[in-house]
Amino acid sequence: MIISARIITFFADSSRSKASKQILLTGAVAAVIGASPGAYARPAARVGAYDGIWNVVFSTQTGSCSSTNSVPFTVSGRRVSSAGGGKVTGGISRGGMVAVNISVGASHASGSGRLVGNSGSGRWSGIITGDRCSGSWQATRSSSF
């Protein structure tokens, strides 16, 4: 921070009242503190650790649903949504625990699990084209933002 000669002269001038000097000195100190690097080094809004597009592959283990389906999800902050291919709503904790609801036409399912780094896994269950099914899912982050 640059302190101008005019400010120094002002404080050195003994004709100013003591109260005026105190007020201005307090303001100058506050300005210097406010201009410290720490005041401007505020971190930008933290990008979620799991933000990005995730490719999620669902494997059926019980029921007569198709054996595998793949659906892209978007994670942004604490929200999980569709990246195409149906309606996806859900959330994710800071620790990576995820819970979602998925619907495509008359089919709907819910799932939960955990993401760690660029991958994740969990369980799902639902009614797909009229059949009750359940299984597991595996996720891989395909891109970050």
C-alpha beads as a LAMMPS data file, in Angstrom:
LAMMPS data file: protein, C-alpha beads

145 atoms
144 bonds

1 atom types
1 bond types

-500.0 500.0 xlo xhi
-500.0 500.0 ylo yhi
-500.0 500.0 zlo zhi

Masses

1 110.0

Atoms # bond

1 1 1 0.000 0.000 0.000
2 1 1 1.288 3.473 -0.843
3 1 1 0.857 6.231 1.742
4 1 1 1.035 9.629 0.102
5 1 1 3.188 12.502 1.336
6 1 1 -0.005 14.582 1.704
7 1 1 -1.314 12.185 4.374
8 1 1 2.004 12.234 6.247
9 1 1 2.088 16.047 6.088
10 1 1 -1.470 16.196 7.371
11 1 1 -0.579 14.140 10.439
12 1 1 2.634 16.079 11.022
13 1 1 0.802 19.434 10.937
14 1 1 0.413 20.375 14.593
15 1 1 -2.317 22.920 13.816
16 1 1 -4.853 20.090 13.397
17 1 1 -6.905 19.251 16.448
18 1 1 -5.987 16.125 18.399
19 1 1 -9.504 14.699 17.874
20 1 1 -9.302 15.184 14.086
21 1 1 -5.908 13.506 13.993
22 1 1 -7.232 10.569 16.044
23 1 1 -10.248 10.100 13.740
24 1 1 -8.114 10.245 10.610
25 1 1 -5.448 7.999 12.112
26 1 1 -8.121 5.436 13.005
27 1 1 -9.499 5.633 9.449
28 1 1 -6.017 5.257 7.950
29 1 1 -5.272 2.225 10.124
30 1 1 -8.612 0.685 9.150
31 1 1 -7.850 1.310 5.477
32 1 1 -4.424 -0.313 5.777
33 1 1 -5.870 -3.326 7.577
34 1 1 -8.689 -3.571 5.038
35 1 1 -6.139 -3.409 2.220
36 1 1 -4.002 -6.195 3.624
37 1 1 -3.446 -9.158 1.296
38 1 1 -5.657 -11.330 3.477
39 1 1 -8.624 -9.058 2.827
40 1 1 -8.342 -9.533 -0.930
41 1 1 -7.244 -13.149 -0.898
42 1 1 -10.715 -14.481 -0.271
43 1 1 -11.140 -17.837 -1.943
44 1 1 -13.467 -17.961 -4.898
45 1 1 -16.667 -19.930 -4.476
46 1 1 -15.435 -23.455 -3.912
47 1 1 -16.024 -25.727 -6.823
48 1 1 -17.633 -28.955 -5.681
49 1 1 -15.187 -31.820 -5.358
50 1 1 -17.495 -33.944 -7.530
51 1 1 -18.580 -31.359 -10.114
52 1 1 -18.739 -32.634 -13.657
53 1 1 -20.441 -35.081 -15.988
54 1 1 -20.602 -38.646 -14.731
55 1 1 -21.344 -41.721 -16.832
56 1 1 -23.358 -44.107 -14.655
57 1 1 -23.796 -47.746 -15.687
58 1 1 -26.642 -49.632 -13.988
59 1 1 -26.401 -53.426 -13.778
60 1 1 -29.504 -55.467 -12.991
61 1 1 -29.072 -58.268 -10.458
62 1 1 -32.690 -59.093 -9.598
63 1 1 -35.739 -58.814 -11.842
64 1 1 -36.206 -59.123 -15.572
65 1 1 -35.031 -55.649 -16.588
66 1 1 -32.339 -55.215 -19.231
67 1 1 -28.959 -56.261 -17.900
68 1 1 -27.233 -52.856 -18.218
69 1 1 -28.238 -49.255 -18.828
70 1 1 -26.089 -46.154 -18.985
71 1 1 -27.252 -42.673 -17.981
72 1 1 -25.184 -39.462 -17.852
73 1 1 -25.520 -37.390 -14.663
74 1 1 -24.394 -33.858 -13.903
75 1 1 -23.038 -33.009 -10.465
76 1 1 -22.874 -29.323 -9.604
77 1 1 -22.168 -28.359 -6.016
78 1 1 -24.557 -30.425 -3.893
79 1 1 -27.043 -31.182 -6.695
80 1 1 -27.271 -34.145 -9.029
81 1 1 -29.290 -33.755 -12.230
82 1 1 -29.688 -35.226 -15.692
83 1 1 -27.055 -34.665 -18.348
84 1 1 -29.474 -36.172 -20.893
85 1 1 -31.573 -39.318 -20.875
86 1 1 -34.431 -38.836 -18.432
87 1 1 -35.193 -36.879 -15.304
88 1 1 -32.604 -37.152 -12.546
89 1 1 -32.866 -35.396 -9.188
90 1 1 -30.732 -35.874 -6.137
91 1 1 -27.957 -34.650 -3.948
92 1 1 -24.425 -35.353 -2.813
93 1 1 -22.745 -34.729 0.519
94 1 1 -19.287 -33.234 0.973
95 1 1 -18.065 -36.740 1.729
96 1 1 -19.373 -38.077 -1.589
97 1 1 -22.516 -39.878 -0.368
98 1 1 -25.041 -39.610 -3.198
99 1 1 -28.787 -40.299 -3.451
100 1 1 -30.806 -39.922 -6.659
101 1 1 -34.229 -40.509 -8.175
102 1 1 -34.462 -41.296 -11.886
103 1 1 -37.492 -41.390 -14.146
104 1 1 -37.849 -42.100 -17.845
105 1 1 -41.425 -42.365 -19.047
106 1 1 -43.276 -44.832 -16.773
107 1 1 -40.013 -46.265 -15.397
108 1 1 -38.559 -44.948 -12.171
109 1 1 -35.770 -45.916 -9.815
110 1 1 -33.813 -44.631 -6.841
111 1 1 -30.221 -45.206 -6.006
112 1 1 -27.596 -44.394 -3.429
113 1 1 -23.891 -44.892 -3.030
114 1 1 -20.646 -43.008 -2.852
115 1 1 -18.344 -41.120 -5.190
116 1 1 -14.614 -41.017 -4.467
117 1 1 -12.292 -39.063 -6.736
118 1 1 -13.340 -39.834 -10.314
119 1 1 -15.348 -42.986 -9.687
120 1 1 -18.169 -44.307 -7.561
121 1 1 -20.517 -47.191 -6.908
122 1 1 -23.734 -48.066 -5.159
123 1 1 -27.102 -49.835 -5.266
124 1 1 -30.354 -49.055 -7.064
125 1 1 -33.930 -50.364 -7.167
126 1 1 -37.061 -49.459 -9.066
127 1 1 -39.755 -50.387 -11.506
128 1 1 -38.520 -50.503 -15.074
129 1 1 -41.155 -51.018 -17.777
130 1 1 -43.455 -52.606 -15.183
131 1 1 -40.894 -55.012 -13.679
132 1 1 -39.494 -54.598 -10.172
133 1 1 -35.712 -54.720 -10.441
134 1 1 -32.607 -53.881 -8.449
135 1 1 -28.879 -54.004 -8.798
136 1 1 -25.690 -52.038 -8.585
137 1 1 -24.235 -49.036 -10.361
138 1 1 -20.734 -47.887 -11.277
139 1 1 -19.877 -44.281 -12.127
140 1 1 -16.929 -42.646 -13.848
141 1 1 -16.419 -38.898 -14.178
142 1 1 -16.056 -38.144 -17.874
143 1 1 -15.443 -34.399 -17.543
144 1 1 -15.073 -31.688 -14.913
145 1 1 -16.091 -28.047 -14.919

Bonds

1 1 1 2
2 1 2 3
3 1 3 4
4 1 4 5
5 1 5 6
6 1 6 7
7 1 7 8
8 1 8 9
9 1 9 10
10 1 10 11
11 1 11 12
12 1 12 13
13 1 13 14
14 1 14 15
15 1 15 16
16 1 16 17
17 1 17 18
18 1 18 19
19 1 19 20
20 1 20 21
21 1 21 22
22 1 22 23
23 1 23 24
24 1 24 25
25 1 25 26
26 1 26 27
27 1 27 28
28 1 28 29
29 1 29 30
30 1 30 31
31 1 31 32
32 1 32 33
33 1 33 34
34 1 34 35
35 1 35 36
36 1 36 37
37 1 37 38
38 1 38 39
39 1 39 40
40 1 40 41
41 1 41 42
42 1 42 43
43 1 43 44
44 1 44 45
45 1 45 46
46 1 46 47
47 1 47 48
48 1 48 49
49 1 49 50
50 1 50 51
51 1 51 52
52 1 52 53
53 1 53 54
54 1 54 55
55 1 55 56
56 1 56 57
57 1 57 58
58 1 58 59
59 1 59 60
60 1 60 61
61 1 61 62
62 1 62 63
63 1 63 64
64 1 64 65
65 1 65 66
66 1 66 67
67 1 67 68
68 1 68 69
69 1 69 70
70 1 70 71
71 1 71 72
72 1 72 73
73 1 73 74
74 1 74 75
75 1 75 76
76 1 76 77
77 1 77 78
78 1 78 79
79 1 79 80
80 1 80 81
81 1 81 82
82 1 82 83
83 1 83 84
84 1 84 85
85 1 85 86
86 1 86 87
87 1 87 88
88 1 88 89
89 1 89 90
90 1 90 91
91 1 91 92
92 1 92 93
93 1 93 94
94 1 94 95
95 1 95 96
96 1 96 97
97 1 97 98
98 1 98 99
99 1 99 100
100 1 100 101
101 1 101 102
102 1 102 103
103 1 103 104
104 1 104 105
105 1 105 106
106 1 106 107
107 1 107 108
108 1 108 109
109 1 109 110
110 1 110 111
111 1 111 112
112 1 112 113
113 1 113 114
114 1 114 115
115 1 115 116
116 1 116 117
117 1 117 118
118 1 118 119
119 1 119 120
120 1 120 121
121 1 121 122
122 1 122 123
123 1 123 124
124 1 124 125
125 1 125 126
126 1 126 127
127 1 127 128
128 1 128 129
129 1 129 130
130 1 130 131
131 1 131 132
132 1 132 133
133 1 133 134
134 1 134 135
135 1 135 136
136 1 136 137
137 1 137 138
138 1 138 139
139 1 139 140
140 1 140 141
141 1 141 142
142 1 142 143
143 1 143 144
144 1 144 145
